[in-house]
Amino acid sequence: MKLLLTSAGISNASIQAALIDLLGKPVAEASALFIPTAIYALPNGGDIARRVIRGSLGDPFCELGWKSLGILELTALPSIKAEHWIPVLEKTDALLVGGGDCQYLCYWMQQSGLAGLLPSLLQKTVYVGLSAGSMIMTRFGTTYGGHNLPAESDKSLGLLDFALHPHLDHEWFPENSLAKLEKLAATISVPSYLIDDQTAIKVSDGVIEVVSEGSWKLIEA
């Protein structure tokens, strides 16, 4: 599998170089699909999605100079014939999965059928996660509770055998201080990567690499 799990997007040259390496070609020659679904479970989620698509919020992600960019809305897929979206997905170079609520995103990954396609899809397509979009690929996820899903709904897909905690020491997320995340990591039975917004985790064919121009810490299980 090919994955680039970011905290806040393509925030520096090192992370962009890692993306290009996974793609095997420049971003300007690659196609991408953006999944905004996770953000809808947060207040003003629709406006946040618009700003991410336009590149007016946070670090580059959608507005990175892709050859083409489409939107893949997971909540719509169960009502659409598979032949209308799966071929498009299979031809795409990068799947950009935005942040928001892990539990909401995980639920719709499963309900749409995309979760079942990922293991084979990611042999060719590069998965690029942002915050919750990164977390759900690991064995740990969270929720803000802004949805009506059953409480027992999965918060992550568990495709990678570690946990990821983004936005380390970010001023917007006081609960993500190093001390608090260390305490949280101590309760999790797999290794935890604590990463700030200048750090990403690159996974290529099972090899894990930390790409960083900022701060990060690995907490062993």
C-alpha positions as a Markdown table, in Angstrom:
| # | Residue | x | y | z |
|---|---|---|---|---|
| 1 | Met | 0.0 | 0.0 | 0.0 |
| 2 | Lys | 1.0 | 3.6 | -0.7 |
| 3 | Leu | 0.0 | 6.1 | 1.9 |
| 4 | Leu | 1.0 | 9.6 | 3.0 |
| 5 | Leu | -0.7 | 10.4 | 6.4 |
| 6 | Thr | -0.4 | 14.1 | 7.1 |
| 7 | Ser | -1.6 | 16.2 | 10.0 |
| 8 | Ala | -2.6 | 19.3 | 8.0 |
| 9 | Gly | -1.8 | 18.7 | 4.3 |
| 10 | Ile | 1.2 | 19.2 | 2.2 |
| 11 | Ser | 2.7 | 21.7 | 4.5 |
| 12 | Asn | 6.4 | 21.7 | 3.5 |
| 13 | Ala | 8.8 | 20.7 | 0.8 |
| 14 | Ser | 9.8 | 17.4 | 2.5 |
| 15 | Ile | 6.2 | 16.2 | 2.6 |
| 16 | Gln | 5.7 | 17.3 | -1.0 |
| 17 | Ala | 8.8 | 15.4 | -2.1 |
| 18 | Ala | 7.4 | 12.3 | -0.3 |
| 19 | Leu | 4.1 | 12.7 | -2.2 |
| 20 | Ile | 5.9 | 12.9 | -5.5 |
| 21 | Asp | 8.0 | 9.8 | -4.7 |
| 22 | Leu | 4.8 | 7.8 | -4.0 |
| 23 | Leu | 3.1 | 9.1 | -7.1 |
| 24 | Gly | 6.1 | 8.3 | -9.3 |
| 25 | Lys | 5.5 | 11.5 | -11.2 |
| 26 | Pro | 5.0 | 15.3 | -10.6 |
| 27 | Val | 1.7 | 16.4 | -9.0 |
| 28 | Ala | 1.0 | 18.4 | -12.2 |
| 29 | Glu | 0.8 | 15.1 | -14.1 |
| 30 | Ala | -1.4 | 13.3 | -11.5 |
| 31 | Ser | -5.2 | 13.1 | -11.1 |
| 32 | Ala | -6.8 | 13.3 | -7.7 |
| 33 | Leu | -10.2 | 12.7 | -6.0 |
| 34 | Phe | -11.0 | 14.6 | -2.8 |
| 35 | Ile | -13.3 | 13.0 | -0.1 |
| 36 | Pro | -14.7 | 15.8 | 2.1 |
| 37 | Thr | -17.2 | 13.5 | 4.0 |
| 38 | Ala | -15.5 | 13.6 | 7.5 |
| 39 | Ile | -16.0 | 17.4 | 7.8 |
| 40 | Tyr | -19.8 | 17.4 | 7.6 |
| 41 | Ala | -20.1 | 16.1 | 11.2 |
| 42 | Leu | -18.5 | 19.4 | 12.4 |
| 43 | Pro | -20.2 | 22.8 | 12.7 |
| 44 | Asn | -20.1 | 24.7 | 9.4 |
| 45 | Gly | -18.6 | 21.6 | 7.7 |
| 46 | Gly | -19.9 | 22.4 | 4.3 |
| 47 | Asp | -18.1 | 25.8 | 4.3 |
| 48 | Ile | -14.9 | 24.2 | 5.6 |
| 49 | Ala | -15.0 | 21.7 | 2.7 |
| 50 | Arg | -15.5 | 24.6 | 0.3 |
| 51 | Arg | -12.5 | 26.4 | 1.7 |
| 52 | Val | -10.3 | 23.3 | 1.6 |
| 53 | Ile | -11.2 | 22.7 | -2.1 |
| 54 | Arg | -10.5 | 26.3 | -3.0 |
| 55 | Gly | -7.2 | 26.3 | -1.0 |
| 56 | Ser | -8.2 | 29.1 | 1.2 |
| 57 | Leu | -7.9 | 27.2 | 4.5 |
| 58 | Gly | -4.8 | 25.6 | 5.8 |
| 59 | Asp | -1.9 | 24.1 | 3.9 |
| 60 | Pro | -2.0 | 23.0 | 0.2 |
| 61 | Phe | -4.1 | 19.8 | -0.3 |
| 62 | Cys | -6.7 | 20.1 | -3.1 |
| 63 | Glu | -5.1 | 23.3 | -4.5 |
| 64 | Leu | -1.7 | 21.7 | -5.1 |
| 65 | Gly | -1.6 | 22.0 | -8.9 |
| 66 | Trp | -3.2 | 18.6 | -9.7 |
| 67 | Lys | -3.7 | 17.7 | -13.4 |
| 68 | Ser | -7.3 | 17.1 | -12.5 |
| 69 | Leu | -9.3 | 17.2 | -9.3 |
| 70 | Gly | -12.7 | 15.6 | -8.7 |
| 71 | Ile | -15.0 | 15.2 | -5.6 |
| 72 | Leu | -15.9 | 11.7 | -4.3 |
| 73 | Glu | -18.8 | 12.2 | -1.8 |
| 74 | Leu | -19.1 | 8.9 | 0.2 |
| 75 | Thr | -22.6 | 9.6 | 1.5 |
| 76 | Ala | -23.9 | 9.6 | -2.1 |
| 77 | Leu | -22.3 | 6.4 | -3.3 |
| 78 | Pro | -24.8 | 3.9 | -1.8 |
| 79 | Ser | -27.4 | 5.3 | -4.1 |
| 80 | Ile | -25.3 | 5.4 | -7.2 |
| 81 | Lys | -24.5 | 2.5 | -9.5 |
| 82 | Ala | -21.0 | 1.1 | -8.9 |
| 83 | Glu | -20.1 | 1.4 | -12.6 |
| 84 | His | -20.5 | 5.2 | -12.3 |
| 85 | Trp | -17.8 | 5.7 | -9.7 |
| 86 | Ile | -15.6 | 2.7 | -9.3 |
| 87 | Pro | -13.9 | 3.0 | -12.8 |
| 88 | Val | -13.2 | 6.6 | -12.1 |
| 89 | Leu | -11.7 | 5.7 | -8.7 |
| 90 | Glu | -9.5 | 3.0 | -10.2 |
| 91 | Lys | -8.0 | 5.4 | -12.8 |
| 92 | Thr | -7.2 | 8.1 | -10.2 |
| 93 | Asp | -3.6 | 8.6 | -9.1 |
| 94 | Ala | -4.3 | 10.0 | -5.6 |
| 95 | Leu | -7.2 | 9.8 | -3.1 |
| 96 | Leu | -7.2 | 12.9 | -0.9 |
| 97 | Val | -9.1 | 12.2 | 2.3 |
| 98 | Gly | -10.0 | 15.3 | 4.3 |
| 99 | Gly | -10.2 | 15.8 | 8.1 |
| 100 | Gly | -13.1 | 16.0 | 10.5 |
| 101 | Asp | -14.8 | 13.3 | 12.5 |
| 102 | Cys | -13.1 | 9.8 | 12.3 |
| 103 | Gln | -16.2 | 7.9 | 13.3 |
| 104 | Tyr | -18.4 | 9.6 | 10.7 |
| 105 | Leu | -15.8 | 9.1 | 8.0 |
| 106 | Cys | -15.2 | 5.4 | 8.9 |
| 107 | Tyr | -18.9 | 4.7 | 8.9 |
| 108 | Trp | -19.4 | 6.1 | 5.3 |
| 109 | Met | -16.2 | 4.4 | 4.1 |
| 110 | Gln | -17.8 | 1.1 | 5.1 |
| 111 | Gln | -21.4 | 1.9 | 4.0 |
| 112 | Ser | -20.2 | 3.2 | 0.6 |
| 113 | Gly | -18.1 | 0.1 | -0.1 |
| 114 | Leu | -14.9 | 2.1 | -0.4 |
| 115 | Ala | -13.3 | 0.5 | 2.7 |
| 116 | Gly | -13.5 | -2.9 | 1.1 |
| 117 | Leu | -11.8 | -1.7 | -2.1 |
| 118 | Leu | -8.9 | 0.0 | -0.4 |
| 119 | Pro | -6.5 | -2.9 | 0.1 |
| 120 | Ser | -6.4 | -3.6 | -3.7 |
| 121 | Leu | -6.9 | 0.0 | -4.8 |
| 122 | Leu | -3.9 | 1.2 | -2.8 |
| 123 | Gln | -1.5 | -1.1 | -4.6 |
| 124 | Lys | -1.6 | 1.6 | -7.3 |
| 125 | Thr | -3.4 | 4.6 | -6.0 |
| 126 | Val | -1.8 | 6.8 | -3.4 |
| 127 | Tyr | -3.8 | 7.5 | -0.3 |
| 128 | Val | -3.2 | 11.0 | 1.1 |
| 129 | Gly | -4.8 | 11.7 | 4.4 |
| 130 | Leu | -5.3 | 14.9 | 6.4 |
| 131 | Ser | -6.0 | 14.7 | 10.1 |
| 132 | Ala | -9.0 | 12.4 | 10.6 |
| 133 | Gly | -8.4 | 11.2 | 7.0 |
| 134 | Ser | -5.1 | 9.9 | 8.2 |
| 135 | Met | -6.2 | 8.6 | 11.6 |
| 136 | Ile | -8.9 | 6.2 | 10.2 |
| 137 | Met | -6.3 | 4.1 | 8.4 |
| 138 | Thr | -4.7 | 3.2 | 11.8 |
| 139 | Arg | -6.0 | 1.4 | 14.9 |
| 140 | Phe | -7.2 | 4.5 | 16.7 |
| 141 | Gly | -9.9 | 7.1 | 15.9 |
| 142 | Thr | -11.9 | 9.7 | 17.6 |
| 143 | Thr | -15.3 | 11.4 | 17.3 |
| 144 | Tyr | -16.7 | 14.9 | 18.1 |
| 145 | Gly | -20.2 | 13.4 | 18.5 |
| 146 | Gly | -21.8 | 15.7 | 15.9 |
| 147 | His | -23.7 | 12.9 | 14.2 |
| 148 | Asn | -26.5 | 10.4 | 14.9 |
| 149 | Leu | -24.5 | 7.2 | 14.3 |
| 150 | Pro | -24.7 | 4.2 | 16.7 |
| 151 | Ala | -22.2 | 4.8 | 19.5 |
| 152 | Glu | -20.6 | 1.4 | 18.7 |
| 153 | Ser | -19.7 | 2.4 | 15.1 |
| 154 | Asp | -16.1 | 1.9 | 14.3 |
| 155 | Lys | -13.8 | 4.9 | 14.6 |
| 156 | Ser | -11.0 | 3.5 | 12.4 |
| 157 | Leu | -10.4 | 0.9 | 9.7 |
| 158 | Gly | -7.3 | -0.6 | 11.3 |
| 159 | Leu | -5.4 | -1.2 | 8.1 |
| 160 | Leu | -2.1 | -0.1 | 9.7 |
| 161 | Asp | -0.9 | -1.5 | 13.0 |
| 162 | Phe | -0.2 | 1.7 | 14.8 |
| 163 | Ala | -2.0 | 4.8 | 16.1 |
| 164 | Leu | -1.6 | 8.4 | 14.7 |
| 165 | His | -2.2 | 11.6 | 16.8 |
| 166 | Pro | -2.1 | 14.7 | 14.6 |
| 167 | His | -1.8 | 18.4 | 15.5 |
| 168 | Leu | 0.8 | 17.9 | 18.2 |
| 169 | Asp | 1.1 | 21.1 | 20.4 |
| 170 | His | -1.2 | 23.1 | 18.0 |
| 171 | Glu | -2.6 | 26.2 | 19.6 |
| 172 | Trp | -6.1 | 25.4 | 18.2 |
| 173 | Phe | -6.1 | 22.0 | 20.0 |
| 174 | Pro | -5.1 | 22.3 | 23.7 |
| 175 | Glu | -6.0 | 18.7 | 24.2 |
| 176 | Asn | -3.2 | 17.8 | 21.9 |
| 177 | Ser | -0.3 | 18.9 | 24.1 |
| 178 | Leu | 2.6 | 16.6 | 24.2 |
| 179 | Ala | 1.8 | 15.6 | 27.9 |
| 180 | Lys | -1.8 | 14.8 | 27.1 |
| 181 | Leu | -1.1 | 12.9 | 24.0 |
| 182 | Glu | 1.6 | 10.9 | 25.8 |
| 183 | Lys | -1.0 | 9.9 | 28.4 |
| 184 | Leu | -3.5 | 8.9 | 25.7 |
| 185 | Ala | -0.8 | 6.9 | 23.9 |
| 186 | Ala | -0.1 | 5.0 | 27.1 |
| 187 | Thr | -3.6 | 3.6 | 27.0 |
| 188 | Ile | -3.3 | 2.2 | 23.4 |
| 189 | Ser | -2.0 | -1.3 | 22.7 |
| 190 | Val | -0.1 | -0.4 | 19.5 |
| 191 | Pro | 2.7 | 2.1 | 18.9 |
| 192 | Ser | 1.6 | 5.8 | 18.6 |
| 193 | Tyr | 3.0 | 8.4 | 16.4 |
| 194 | Leu | 2.5 | 12.0 | 17.7 |
| 195 | Ile | 3.0 | 14.4 | 14.8 |
| 196 | Asp | 2.7 | 18.2 | 14.4 |
| 197 | Asp | 1.5 | 19.9 | 11.3 |
| 198 | Gln | 5.0 | 19.9 | 9.7 |
| 199 | Thr | 5.2 | 16.1 | 9.9 |
| 200 | Ala | 3.7 | 13.2 | 8.0 |
| 201 | Ile | 4.0 | 9.4 | 8.0 |
| 202 | Lys | 4.9 | 7.8 | 4.6 |
| 203 | Val | 4.0 | 4.1 | 4.2 |
| 204 | Ser | 5.2 | 2.3 | 1.1 |
| 205 | Asp | 4.9 | -1.5 | 0.7 |
| 206 | Gly | 4.9 | -1.9 | 4.5 |
| 207 | Val | 7.9 | 0.4 | 5.1 |
| 208 | Ile | 7.1 | 3.3 | 7.5 |
| 209 | Glu | 9.0 | 6.5 | 7.3 |
| 210 | Val | 8.6 | 9.7 | 9.3 |
| 211 | Val | 8.8 | 12.8 | 7.0 |
| 212 | Ser | 9.2 | 16.0 | 9.1 |
| 213 | Glu | 10.4 | 19.5 | 9.3 |
| 214 | Gly | 8.8 | 19.9 | 12.7 |
| 215 | Ser | 8.2 | 17.9 | 15.8 |
| 216 | Trp | 7.1 | 14.3 | 16.4 |
| 217 | Lys | 7.5 | 11.4 | 18.9 |
| 218 | Leu | 7.0 | 7.7 | 18.7 |
| 219 | Ile | 5.4 | 6.1 | 21.8 |
| 220 | Glu | 6.0 | 2.3 | 21.8 |
| 221 | Ala | 3.1 | 0.1 | 22.9 |
